């Protein structure tokens, strides 16, 4: 499913959060655009902000599969969703 949602993500070994833009989301994968490259196999916590006022966000845990540089300081990340939690 193609989508345009804001997300926040962080590596599981830090509390530092980064902002990104989700471009595709399914039950098993997520793709997003961010400002830094992320190593393949990295575990991340991702908060997806929705357009639904009853459920404004959900949290998912992912494993990065692929990072591709698309322009200066802009990367497309594809990842496998491992766990989805509600808010």
Backbone as CSV, one residue per row, in Angstrom:
resi,resn,N_x,N_y,N_z,CA_x,CA_y,CA_z,C_x,C_y,C_z
1,UNK,0.844,-1.169,0.000,0.000,0.000,0.000,0.892,1.236,0.000
2,UNK,0.664,2.107,-0.928,1.389,3.370,-0.978,0.807,4.300,0.081
3,UNK,1.665,5.039,0.750,1.200,5.907,1.825,2.126,7.108,1.950
4,UNK,1.682,8.116,2.606,2.501,9.295,2.898,2.281,9.662,4.357
5,UNK,2.939,8.939,5.247,2.819,9.194,6.674,4.167,9.613,7.239
6,UNK,4.124,10.508,8.213,5.332,10.844,8.945,5.644,9.701,9.896
7,UNK,6.917,9.433,10.069,7.336,8.426,11.035,8.481,8.967,11.874
8,UNK,8.697,8.331,13.008,9.874,8.546,13.838,10.523,7.182,13.995
9,UNK,11.848,7.149,13.987,12.522,5.871,14.181,13.745,6.062,15.064
10,UNK,14.137,4.955,15.675,15.349,4.954,16.496,15.935,3.562,16.484
11,UNK,17.233,3.506,16.604,17.928,2.238,16.786,17.600,1.735,18.182
12,UNK,17.517,0.444,18.359,17.157,-0.100,19.665,18.236,0.113,20.721
13,UNK,19.439,0.520,20.304,20.511,0.750,21.271,20.669,2.225,21.647
14,UNK,19.699,3.081,21.279,19.756,4.497,21.621,18.350,5.054,21.796
15,UNK,18.246,6.192,22.459,16.955,6.878,22.609,16.797,8.004,21.589
16,UNK,17.836,8.270,20.794,17.811,9.348,19.806,16.859,8.995,18.668
17,UNK,15.851,9.834,18.466,14.846,9.607,17.424,15.133,10.475,16.201
18,UNK,14.771,9.938,15.036,14.917,10.639,13.773,13.556,10.675,13.086
19,UNK,13.332,11.689,12.275,12.088,11.792,11.523,12.311,11.324,10.093
20,UNK,11.261,10.773,9.486,11.327,10.299,8.108,9.923,10.330,7.524
21,UNK,9.832,9.952,6.247,8.551,9.921,5.538,8.305,8.521,5.004
22,UNK,7.233,7.891,5.481,6.868,6.553,5.023,6.311,6.666,3.601
23,UNK,6.770,5.797,2.710,6.302,5.820,1.322,5.494,4.586,0.949
24,UNK,5.669,3.490,1.673,4.902,2.273,1.411,4.820,1.461,2.699
25,UNK,3.664,0.816,2.894,3.438,0.066,4.114,2.524,-1.114,3.813
26,UNK,2.919,-2.290,4.287,2.070,-3.483,4.180,2.139,-4.200,5.518
27,UNK,1.510,-5.342,5.615,1.553,-6.099,6.855,2.917,-6.675,7.167
28,UNK,3.787,-6.748,6.148,5.088,-7.375,6.358,6.290,-6.483,6.043
29,UNK,6.071,-5.350,5.340,7.198,-4.477,4.984,6.818,-3.005,5.077
30,UNK,7.861,-2.187,5.218,7.719,-0.737,5.237,8.877,-0.146,4.450
31,UNK,8.601,0.946,3.742,9.645,1.714,3.053,9.525,3.164,3.500
32,UNK,10.673,3.819,3.657,10.640,5.223,4.049,11.865,5.952,3.525
33,UNK,11.739,7.276,3.477,12.815,8.167,3.045,13.364,8.866,4.280
34,UNK,14.695,8.837,4.444,15.331,9.474,5.591,16.618,10.174,5.152
35,UNK,17.274,10.838,6.092,18.444,11.653,5.777,19.782,10.944,5.963
36,UNK,19.783,9.716,6.496,21.049,9.009,6.670,20.906,7.554,6.246
37,UNK,22.008,6.981,5.817,22.019,5.572,5.445,21.882,4.732,6.704
38,UNK,21.178,3.618,6.579,21.002,2.698,7.698,21.509,1.335,7.238
39,UNK,22.373,0.728,8.028,22.952,-0.569,7.675,21.882,-1.645,7.536
40,UNK,22.106,-2.559,6.605,21.226,-3.722,6.459,21.292,-4.559,7.725
41,UNK,20.147,-5.125,8.123,20.092,-5.959,9.313,19.927,-5.195,10.609
42,UNK,19.809,-3.877,10.541,19.668,-3.048,11.739,18.250,-3.164,12.288
43,UNK,18.125,-3.330,13.601,16.824,-3.376,14.264,16.434,-1.961,14.685
44,UNK,15.213,-1.555,14.319,14.723,-0.217,14.626,13.323,-0.281,15.224
45,UNK,13.027,0.682,16.071,11.662,0.924,16.515,11.128,2.066,15.661
46,UNK,9.937,1.909,15.100,9.347,2.923,14.229,7.961,3.283,14.754
47,UNK,7.702,4.569,14.901,6.371,5.061,15.240,5.785,5.659,13.973
48,UNK,4.674,5.091,13.513,3.992,5.565,12.304,2.823,6.440,12.730
49,UNK,2.830,7.690,12.307,1.736,8.617,12.598,0.681,8.451,11.509
50,UNK,-0.546,8.185,11.921,-1.625,7.927,10.972,-2.480,9.176,10.787
51,UNK,-3.426,9.086,9.885,-4.382,10.176,9.649,-5.715,9.864,10.331
52,UNK,-5.711,8.900,11.254,-6.914,8.462,11.937,-6.930,9.034,13.355
53,UNK,-7.869,9.937,13.671,-7.877,10.539,15.009,-8.137,9.545,16.143
54,UNK,-8.786,8.417,15.853,-9.039,7.409,16.887,-7.789,6.597,17.194
55,UNK,-6.911,6.443,16.228,-5.634,5.737,16.388,-4.548,6.572,15.729
56,UNK,-4.059,7.604,16.411,-3.144,8.555,15.780,-1.752,8.018,15.450
57,UNK,-1.398,6.880,16.016,-0.086,6.294,15.711,-0.076,4.822,16.110
58,UNK,0.919,4.098,15.593,1.208,2.757,16.082,2.716,2.560,16.017
59,UNK,3.198,1.614,16.789,4.629,1.335,16.876,4.906,-0.014,16.235
60,UNK,5.994,-0.076,15.508,6.411,-1.332,14.902,7.923,-1.498,15.082
61,UNK,8.339,-2.735,15.110,9.763,-3.053,15.187,10.146,-3.701,13.874
62,UNK,11.234,-3.212,13.283,11.606,-3.633,11.938,13.061,-4.076,11.870
63,UNK,13.381,-4.756,10.779,14.766,-5.091,10.442,15.017,-4.563,9.036
64,UNK,16.029,-3.714,8.885,16.302,-3.133,7.577,16.811,-4.187,6.606
65,UNK,16.311,-4.107,5.366,16.693,-5.044,4.323,17.611,-4.404,3.291
66,UNK,17.341,-3.130,2.982,18.069,-2.460,1.906,17.996,-0.952,2.095
67,UNK,19.115,-0.274,1.849,19.151,1.187,1.855,19.749,1.643,0.537
68,UNK,19.084,2.573,-0.118,19.544,3.076,-1.413,19.604,4.598,-1.370
69,UNK,20.755,5.156,-1.743,20.894,6.606,-1.812,20.119,7.087,-3.033
70,UNK,19.210,8.047,-2.821,18.421,8.552,-3.945,18.818,9.969,-4.343
71,UNK,19.437,10.686,-3.429,20.060,11.978,-3.729,20.878,12.397,-2.520
72,UNK,21.506,13.552,-2.594,22.366,14.026,-1.509,21.607,14.025,-0.185
73,UNK,22.118,13.304,0.809,21.537,13.201,2.148,20.082,12.752,2.138
74,UNK,19.737,11.880,1.195,18.392,11.313,1.159,18.485,9.852,0.742
75,UNK,17.914,8.972,1.575,18.018,7.533,1.378,16.635,6.897,1.446
76,UNK,16.440,5.875,0.620,15.228,5.075,0.695,15.574,3.785,1.421
77,UNK,14.828,3.490,2.477,15.065,2.300,3.292,13.883,1.354,3.128
78,UNK,14.189,0.091,2.880,13.172,-0.953,2.841,13.445,-1.884,4.015
79,UNK,12.374,-2.274,4.712,12.556,-3.086,5.914,11.415,-4.080,6.088
80,UNK,11.731,-5.155,6.797,10.740,-6.165,7.164,10.152,-5.807,8.524
81,UNK,8.835,-5.860,8.616,8.157,-5.634,9.883,8.184,-6.932,10.687
82,UNK,8.685,-6.840,11.903,8.785,-8.012,12.765,7.649,-8.049,13.802
83,UNK,7.298,-6.886,14.380,6.251,-6.786,15.406,5.491,-5.479,15.186
84,UNK,4.177,-5.510,15.354,3.351,-4.299,15.317,2.626,-4.205,16.657
85,UNK,2.716,-3.032,17.290,2.014,-2.770,18.537,1.044,-1.618,18.320
86,UNK,-0.094,-1.637,18.983,-1.022,-0.510,18.941,-0.522,0.616,19.820
87,UNK,-1.308,1.676,19.940,-0.880,2.801,20.784,-1.382,2.675,22.184
